[in-house]
């Protein structure tokens, strides 16, 4: 038996993130690189340790290799602990058979034993695919003060975007009175952030009920939360105001990276009181050569910049050769952009190579319907190849080819 | 990797008095270098990259910052149940702190006697290079040497450094200690030595009874005929920093692509303490050329031919050229720094122009405001 913990966190990291396409072909969404040196999962993990939560279960299922390797023993987030710490929880074989995680609620259900070991009063259930800085301990205080069964973190989103979210209606006290799932004509702009604080006793009870319901899809948003609401459990919305972004699509991932270059975006990773930790490789500082021209960009360690970068995020260990041009783009770790190549309004995956003279992506002003172009990890774009806007490159592109 | 049972011993404060500016508040081993490193990172990483997992660090004084940097040794994978990192401050001595290296080794002879490794590599912490120590051990074994001493070939540096004459087999046949200033060129020692642990124990016993203190004079110089002393030539970029001038020049060497790539060989990484700074951001009107920029910097002004450590801020209209700016320093709006070495957390106030010369850089002390 492990020592009792007041609150532990369960991090949902099993999703494929199919809308990220080629970027998640070989890794789960939470392992996708972000912000020059981070991966998405650094945010919830850093939030946990900064909030004083030192026991975190990470639920993985889809392509867990990169994620497992990255999390390691958790020391990067100070989560290597004698008691608690970070645990990667994959589906496992049981007496009655082998079962994949069938839904978010089912994944927690299958790990009731893990949670019970710590005998917690509260369990935070977190998504592994959002970029935000949040103090869960303040949310827990709110949860305790209200005597709530479940508290859902809520963000007031712009009305025109509200229809993309699960919405909530609350009274003056913050008590949730009704839900609305991605409605066409939203009557509320209070969106759920996918961050839940449960009283474990209650959650345990509803997870078992949900599991025994053959009609349930075993999902928190679709099944468990509505069931709790229908039974009249106390549910509160905890208002969050700060930067929060779901990076579930290629467009939003691109935007969330470039948000780092906009001081008014509200996302500050340079806050000594709320550090975002990550697994740092042993690499030297970045080198900008005499030909290099860097403007309004983030450049991570180990880079060798000889070309021009403007309004871009260049991740660790990238090489931008002299004469190459990067604009409004995200260049992921270890990618190489050779001399004379141009990358505009695009994302280039890990270790991809853009050969000299190739052109990737297009300026939105020159397009009818613009979208971010994505080059998959480990691919090579041949010399003088031309790749237009809004494309996802999943295979090597030959020299001179036009897409 | 074949087992090369070997112990590492690092002198963290060799030549500390050679750079009083940088070492008044720290040991030689913890002098910042190369944007995100401390001197000792290179010695430690070289040992660890050769599969050596037991390292003793000998210190004398001012070792708070070094202890803070090394911690449990985790960044070098030296935080382990068996072996790992051993901090060896002055201890077990009726003499107070030691003077020569032999005396220091005698004071830590418990550590040496209780180790089980067959070989030992002893080195200084002010050697900056990426050197394959497993090659040194193999060479030592192959030659059946008593002592293997690393050397460089080229213009003799200033300082009390042994000069070698070496025969065709690689054996050192003559050693001279020329005194402080010397001109000319040839083979000169770099303070990395390899020997059997039992051989070291024998030397230390003799030294104890004969009151020897200085390894170079009392052992190498005296016994060059008696012992089989072999020279191992370092072919990679390697520099021994023992003066402010050398510190400045060696730092600037990193702006040369060949030297930088030789030092930061991705097969043998240089490890250091991790600080979790965000990557550096470059403002809209910034201009950065021929410079090495560590994480956590915010650059709005102009940076040229310089090395910026973690968390340096260069404000709008500020200009930094030919300079080394250490962790957390701030160059304010409209000011300029040329050929300056700014120690940690120092500040240049707005519209001040500080200029040294490449041959004589100006040093601004830790936490000073100019």
HADDOCK unambig.tbl for C-alpha pairs under 7 A between the chains (distance, minus, plus):
assign (segid A and resid 36 and name CA) (segid B and resid 279 and name CA) 6.21 0.50 0.50
assign (segid A and resid 37 and name CA) (segid B and resid 279 and name CA) 6.74 0.50 0.50
assign (segid A and resid 269 and name CA) (segid B and resid 278 and name CA) 6.14 0.50 0.50
assign (segid A and resid 270 and name CA) (segid B and resid 277 and name CA) 6.94 0.50 0.50
assign (segid A and resid 270 and name CA) (segid B and resid 278 and name CA) 6.02 0.50 0.50
assign (segid A and resid 277 and name CA) (segid B and resid 276 and name CA) 5.63 0.50 0.50
assign (segid A and resid 278 and name CA) (segid B and resid 276 and name CA) 6.81 0.50 0.50
assign (segid A and resid 282 and name CA) (segid B and resid 269 and name CA) 6.11 0.50 0.50
assign (segid A and resid 282 and name CA) (segid B and resid 270 and name CA) 6.39 0.50 0.50
assign (segid A and resid 282 and name CA) (segid B and resid 271 and name CA) 5.43 0.50 0.50
assign (segid A and resid 284 and name CA) (segid B and resid 264 and name CA) 6.72 0.50 0.50
assign (segid A and resid 285 and name CA) (segid B and resid 35 and name CA) 6.23 0.50 0.50
assign (segid A and resid 285 and name CA) (segid B and resid 36 and name CA) 6.90 0.50 0.50
assign (segid A and resid 285 and name CA) (segid B and resid 292 and name CA) 5.99 0.50 0.50
assign (segid A and resid 285 and name CA) (segid B and resid 293 and name CA) 5.36 0.50 0.50
assign (segid A and resid 285 and name CA) (segid B and resid 294 and name CA) 4.32 0.50 0.50
assign (segid A and resid 285 and name CA) (segid B and resid 295 and name CA) 6.88 0.50 0.50
assign (segid A and resid 286 and name CA) (segid B and resid 292 and name CA) 5.62 0.50 0.50
assign (segid A and resid 286 and name CA) (segid B and resid 293 and name CA) 5.15 0.50 0.50
assign (segid A and resid 286 and name CA) (segid B and resid 294 and name CA) 6.15 0.50 0.50
assign (segid A and resid 287 and name CA) (segid B and resid 291 and name CA) 5.74 0.50 0.50
assign (segid A and resid 287 and name CA) (segid B and resid 292 and name CA) 4.50 0.50 0.50
assign (segid A and resid 287 and name CA) (segid B and resid 293 and name CA) 6.24 0.50 0.50
assign (segid A and resid 288 and name CA) (segid B and resid 288 and name CA) 6.67 0.50 0.50
assign (segid A and resid 288 and name CA) (segid B and resid 289 and name CA) 5.55 0.50 0.50
assign (segid A and resid 288 and name CA) (segid B and resid 290 and name CA) 5.35 0.50 0.50
assign (segid A and resid 288 and name CA) (segid B and resid 291 and name CA) 5.40 0.50 0.50
assign (segid A and resid 288 and name CA) (segid B and resid 292 and name CA) 6.47 0.50 0.50
assign (segid A and resid 289 and name CA) (segid B and resid 289 and name CA) 5.33 0.50 0.50
assign (segid A and resid 289 and name CA) (segid B and resid 290 and name CA) 4.13 0.50 0.50
assign (segid A and resid 289 and name CA) (segid B and resid 291 and name CA) 6.58 0.50 0.50
assign (segid A and resid 290 and name CA) (segid B and resid 289 and name CA) 4.60 0.50 0.50
assign (segid A and resid 290 and name CA) (segid B and resid 290 and name CA) 4.48 0.50 0.50
assign (segid A and resid 291 and name CA) (segid B and resid 289 and name CA) 6.92 0.50 0.50
assign (segid A and resid 292 and name CA) (segid B and resid 289 and name CA) 6.05 0.50 0.50
assign (segid A and resid 293 and name CA) (segid B and resid 287 and name CA) 6.78 0.50 0.50
assign (segid A and resid 293 and name CA) (segid B and resid 288 and name CA) 6.87 0.50 0.50
assign (segid A and resid 294 and name CA) (segid B and resid 282 and name CA) 6.79 0.50 0.50
assign (segid A and resid 294 and name CA) (segid B and resid 287 and name CA) 6.59 0.50 0.50
assign (segid A and resid 294 and name CA) (segid B and resid 288 and name CA) 6.70 0.50 0.50
assign (segid A and resid 295 and name CA) (segid B and resid 282 and name CA) 5.83 0.50 0.50
assign (segid A and resid 295 and name CA) (segid B and resid 283 and name CA) 5.81 0.50 0.50
assign (segid A and resid 295 and name CA) (segid B and resid 284 and name CA) 4.91 0.50 0.50
assign (segid A and resid 295 and name CA) (segid B and resid 285 and name CA) 6.37 0.50 0.50
assign (segid A and resid 295 and name CA) (segid B and resid 286 and name CA) 6.03 0.50 0.50
assign (segid A and resid 296 and name CA) (segid B and resid 282 and name CA) 5.10 0.50 0.50
assign (segid A and resid 296 and name CA) (segid B and resid 283 and name CA) 4.39 0.50 0.50
assign (segid A and resid 296 and name CA) (segid B and resid 284 and name CA) 4.30 0.50 0.50
assign (segid A and resid 297 and name CA) (segid B and resid 281 and name CA) 5.76 0.50 0.50
assign (segid A and resid 297 and name CA) (segid B and resid 282 and name CA) 5.18 0.50 0.50
assign (segid A and resid 297 and name CA) (segid B and resid 283 and name CA) 6.87 0.50 0.50
assign (segid A and resid 298 and name CA) (segid B and resid 279 and name CA) 6.32 0.50 0.50
assign (segid A and resid 298 and name CA) (segid B and resid 280 and name CA) 5.62 0.50 0.50
assign (segid A and resid 298 and name CA) (segid B and resid 281 and name CA) 4.45 0.50 0.50
assign (segid A and resid 298 and name CA) (segid B and resid 282 and name CA) 6.19 0.50 0.50
assign (segid A and resid 299 and name CA) (segid B and resid 279 and name CA) 6.04 0.50 0.50
assign (segid A and resid 299 and name CA) (segid B and resid 280 and name CA) 5.72 0.50 0.50
assign (segid A and resid 299 and name CA) (segid B and resid 281 and name CA) 6.58 0.50 0.50
assign (segid A and resid 300 and name CA) (segid B and resid 279 and name CA) 4.68 0.50 0.50
assign (segid A and resid 300 and name CA) (segid B and resid 280 and name CA) 6.37 0.50 0.50
assign (segid A and resid 300 and name CA) (segid B and resid 295 and name CA) 6.63 0.50 0.50
assign (segid A and resid 301 and name CA) (segid B and resid 279 and name CA) 6.97 0.50 0.50
assign (segid A and resid 301 and name CA) (segid B and resid 294 and name CA) 6.50 0.50 0.50
assign (segid A and resid 301 and name CA) (segid B and resid 295 and name CA) 6.36 0.50 0.50
